[in-house]
Structure formats: structure tokens, C-alpha cells
Amino acid sequence: MEATISRILKDFESGRLSRRQVIGSLSALIALASGSRAAAHTKNESPFKAVGMNHIALHVTDLDRSRDFYTSLLGIPVTRQSAGSCFLGMKRGFLALFRRDEPGLDHYCFAVEDFDVERADQLLQREGLKPRRPRGTQRIYFDDPDGIEVQLSAEAHQA
């Protein structure tokens, strides 16, 4: 952007642009830069630093069948189970299974470096997203551009 501004000023100083054209060009640059979240985020300016997947949560039609599938095929041990859910723990992260009528993805969760739920809420709102926070928790959810639910958590978050 600095090179573009420099070129605009050179053109003004040489008489190729009027004052009005300079103002219009600079205004357009500012609008373009502030209107595009994607353009504003470089690797160093991202609001969050994801350091891994914390967990994936699935809807399953038969909780016991799905639990047995993952425990026997992949050796993932059960850490907690109730009538409607089962959590399987791995060395890094976990798999959550929720009993539902239709199978599918419930949500996925990124582990975020230096996670703070209050800060995350503010940053997500600033990004134009609509974060959801279950009362009294350190969890925060929002939808990606396709409506898939995403969760952010601390690196140490467990089921």
C-alpha cells in the first residue's frame, strides 16, 4: 500500500493528478483496506493463533455402536459416557459423540494459543461474526462461512 500511496503523491506533485483525484484515490485505498477482513489479516496480524485441533464432535445414531467402532478400530479409550454422549480421549484432543436422529458433524474445535474467552468474544465480534458463549463456561462458538459450527478453546481444554 505504501508504494501505491507514494505513486499517487508523485503523480500529484508532477501535475498528473488534481487534489480532488488524490483525495478520491486515497479514500478508495482506505475503503478497500478497511472493508476487506481477508486483506487486513496477514500471518502476523491474525486475531488468533490456532496451534492444533482440540476436538471434533459428531452426531451419531447409535452411540454404543459408534463408541465401539472408534475404541476397537483406533484404540481411543472412553473417558466419559452418559445416555446421550460419549467422550473418547486421545493423547492430544478428544472425539465427542452425541446421540442424534441424523448423523453428521456437530462442530470442531481449534486449540488457540493464549486463549482468553472474553478477548475471543470481542475479536470475533470485531470480525463481524456472531459468537455464542454458554453461560459460565470458557467455550465460544461461531459459524464459518458455510454455517459449520466452530469452537475455540485453550490448548488444555478437555471434555
The 8 nearest C-alpha neighbors of each residue, nearest first, counted from 0:
[[1, 3, 2, 4, 28, 5, 32, 29],
 [2, 0, 4, 3, 5, 6, 7, 28],
 [1, 3, 5, 0, 4, 6, 7, 8],
 [4, 2, 6, 0, 5, 1, 7, 8],
 [3, 5, 7, 1, 6, 2, 8, 0],
 [4, 6, 2, 8, 3, 7, 1, 9],
 [5, 7, 9, 3, 4, 8, 10, 2],
 [8, 6, 4, 10, 5, 9, 3, 11],
 [7, 9, 11, 5, 10, 6, 12, 4],
 [10, 8, 12, 6, 11, 7, 13, 5],
 [9, 11, 15, 7, 13, 8, 12, 16],
 [12, 10, 16, 8, 14, 9, 13, 15],
 [11, 13, 9, 14, 10, 8, 15, 16],
 [14, 12, 10, 11, 15, 9, 16, 8],
 [15, 13, 11, 12, 16, 10, 17, 9],
 [14, 16, 10, 13, 11, 17, 12, 9],
 [17, 15, 11, 14, 10, 20, 21, 18],
 [16, 18, 20, 19, 11, 21, 14, 15],
 [19, 17, 21, 20, 22, 16, 11, 23],
 [18, 20, 22, 17, 21, 23, 16, 24],
 [19, 21, 23, 17, 18, 22, 16, 24],
 [22, 20, 24, 18, 23, 19, 25, 17],
 [23, 21, 19, 25, 20, 24, 26, 18],
 [22, 24, 20, 26, 21, 25, 27, 19],
 [25, 23, 21, 27, 26, 22, 20, 28],
 [24, 26, 28, 22, 27, 23, 21, 29],
 [27, 25, 23, 29, 28, 24, 22, 30],
 [26, 28, 30, 24, 25, 29, 31, 23],
 [29, 27, 25, 31, 26, 30, 32, 24],
 [30, 28, 26, 32, 31, 27, 33, 25],
 [31, 29, 27, 33, 28, 32, 34, 26],
 [30, 32, 28, 34, 29, 33, 27, 35],
 [33, 31, 29, 30, 34, 35, 28, 39],
 [32, 34, 30, 35, 31, 29, 36, 39],
 [35, 33, 31, 32, 30, 36, 29, 38],
 [34, 36, 38, 37, 33, 32, 39, 31],
 [37, 35, 39, 38, 40, 34, 126, 33],
 [36, 38, 35, 39, 40, 41, 34, 32],
 [39, 37, 35, 36, 40, 32, 41, 33],
 [38, 40, 36, 37, 35, 41, 32, 33],
 [41, 39, 44, 45, 37, 38, 36, 42],
 [40, 42, 44, 43, 45, 39, 38, 37],
 [41, 43, 44, 45, 40, 48, 46, 39],
 [42, 44, 41, 45, 40, 46, 48, 47],
 [43, 45, 41, 40, 42, 46, 39, 47],
 [46, 44, 40, 47, 43, 42, 41, 48],
 [45, 47, 44, 122, 48, 40, 119, 123],
 [48, 46, 45, 49, 111, 112, 119, 114],
 [49, 47, 111, 112, 50, 45, 46, 113],
 [48, 50, 111, 110, 51, 109, 47, 112],
 [51, 49, 111, 110, 48, 112, 52, 109],
 [52, 50, 110, 49, 109, 53, 111, 154],
 [51, 53, 109, 110, 54, 108, 92, 50],
 [52, 54, 92, 110, 109, 108, 51, 93],
 [55, 53, 93, 92, 108, 94, 52, 107],
 [54, 56, 107, 94, 106, 95, 108, 57],
 [55, 57, 95, 105, 106, 96, 94, 107],
 [56, 58, 104, 105, 96, 103, 97, 59],
 [57, 59, 102, 97, 103, 99, 98, 105],
 [60, 58, 102, 98, 61, 99, 97, 62],
 [59, 61, 99, 100, 98, 102, 101, 62],
 [62, 60, 64, 63, 59, 65, 98, 99],
 [61, 63, 65, 64, 98, 66, 59, 60],
 [64, 62, 66, 65, 61, 67, 68, 85],
 [63, 65, 67, 61, 66, 62, 68, 60],
 [66, 64, 68, 62, 67, 63, 61, 69],
 [67, 65, 63, 68, 69, 64, 62, 70],
 [68, 66, 70, 64, 65, 69, 71, 63],
 [67, 69, 65, 66, 71, 70, 72, 64],
 [70, 68, 72, 73, 66, 67, 71, 75],
 [69, 71, 74, 75, 67, 68, 73, 76],
 [70, 72, 74, 68, 69, 67, 73, 75],
 [73, 71, 69, 70, 68, 74, 67, 75],
 [74, 72, 69, 75, 70, 71, 68, 76],
 [73, 75, 70, 71, 72, 76, 69, 89],
 [74, 76, 70, 73, 87, 89, 88, 69],
 [77, 75, 87, 70, 88, 74, 78, 89],
 [76, 78, 87, 79, 86, 88, 75, 85],
 [77, 79, 87, 86, 88, 76, 80, 85],
 [80, 78, 86, 77, 85, 81, 87, 158],
 [81, 79, 85, 84, 86, 82, 78, 77],
 [80, 82, 84, 83, 85, 79, 86, 97],
 [81, 83, 84, 80, 85, 98, 62, 97],
 [82, 84, 98, 81, 97, 85, 62, 80],
 [85, 83, 97, 81, 96, 80, 82, 98],
 [84, 86, 80, 96, 79, 95, 81, 87],
 [85, 87, 95, 79, 78, 94, 77, 80],
 [86, 88, 77, 94, 76, 78, 93, 75],
 [89, 87, 93, 78, 76, 75, 77, 86],
 [88, 90, 91, 93, 92, 75, 87, 76],
 [89, 91, 92, 88, 93, 75, 76, 87],
 [92, 90, 89, 93, 53, 88, 52, 54],
 [93, 91, 53, 54, 89, 90, 88, 52],
 [92, 94, 88, 54, 89, 87, 95, 53],
 [93, 95, 87, 55, 54, 86, 56, 88],
 [96, 94, 56, 86, 85, 55, 57, 87],
 [95, 97, 57, 85, 84, 56, 58, 86],
 [96, 98, 84, 58, 83, 59, 57, 99],
 [97, 99, 83, 59, 60, 62, 58, 84],
 [100, 98, 60, 101, 58, 59, 97, 102],
 [99, 101, 60, 102, 98, 59, 58, 61],
 [100, 102, 99, 60, 103, 58, 59, 98],
 [103, 101, 59, 58, 60, 99, 100, 104],
 [104, 102, 58, 57, 105, 101, 59, 99],
 [103, 105, 57, 106, 58, 56, 102, 107],
 [104, 106, 57, 56, 58, 103, 148, 107],
 [107, 105, 148, 56, 149, 104, 55, 108],
 [108, 106, 55, 149, 54, 56, 150, 109],
 [107, 109, 150, 54, 53, 151, 149, 52],
 [110, 108, 52, 151, 53, 51, 49, 111],
 [109, 111, 154, 53, 152, 51, 153, 52],
 [112, 110, 49, 114, 153, 48, 50, 154],
 [111, 113, 114, 48, 49, 50, 154, 153],
 [114, 112, 111, 115, 153, 154, 48, 47],
 [115, 113, 153, 111, 112, 116, 152, 119],
 [114, 116, 118, 117, 119, 113, 153, 137],
 [115, 117, 119, 118, 137, 120, 114, 139],
 [118, 116, 120, 119, 115, 121, 137, 122],
 [117, 119, 121, 115, 120, 116, 122, 114],
 [120, 118, 116, 122, 117, 121, 123, 115],
 [121, 119, 117, 123, 118, 122, 116, 130],
 [120, 122, 118, 124, 119, 123, 125, 117],
 [123, 121, 125, 119, 124, 120, 118, 126],
 [124, 122, 126, 120, 125, 128, 121, 119],
 [123, 125, 127, 128, 121, 126, 122, 129],
 [124, 126, 122, 127, 123, 121, 128, 120],
 [127, 125, 123, 124, 128, 122, 36, 121],
 [128, 126, 124, 125, 123, 129, 122, 36],
 [129, 127, 124, 123, 126, 130, 141, 125],
 [128, 130, 124, 141, 131, 127, 123, 142],
 [129, 131, 141, 140, 128, 120, 123, 139],
 [132, 130, 140, 139, 141, 129, 133, 120],
 [133, 131, 139, 138, 134, 140, 130, 136],
 [132, 134, 136, 135, 131, 138, 139, 137],
 [135, 133, 136, 132, 137, 138, 131, 139],
 [134, 136, 133, 137, 132, 138, 116, 139],
 [137, 135, 138, 134, 133, 132, 139, 116],
 [136, 138, 116, 139, 135, 152, 132, 115],
 [139, 137, 136, 132, 152, 151, 133, 116],
 [138, 140, 132, 131, 150, 151, 130, 116],
 [141, 139, 150, 131, 130, 149, 132, 148],
 [140, 142, 130, 149, 148, 129, 131, 150],
 [143, 141, 148, 146, 147, 149, 144, 140],
 [142, 144, 146, 147, 145, 148, 149, 141],
 [145, 143, 146, 142, 147, 148, 128, 141],
 [146, 144, 143, 147, 142, 148, 149, 141],
 [145, 147, 142, 143, 144, 148, 141, 149],
 [148, 146, 142, 143, 145, 149, 106, 144],
 [147, 149, 142, 106, 141, 146, 143, 140],
 [150, 148, 107, 141, 140, 106, 142, 108],
 [151, 149, 108, 140, 139, 107, 109, 141],
 [150, 152, 109, 108, 139, 110, 111, 140],
 [153, 151, 110, 111, 138, 156, 109, 154],
 [152, 154, 114, 156, 155, 110, 111, 112],
 [153, 155, 110, 156, 111, 152, 112, 53],
 [154, 156, 153, 157, 110, 152, 53, 92],
 [157, 155, 153, 154, 152, 158, 53, 110],
 [158, 156, 155, 92, 93, 53, 88, 54],
 [157, 86, 156, 93, 95, 79, 88, 78]]
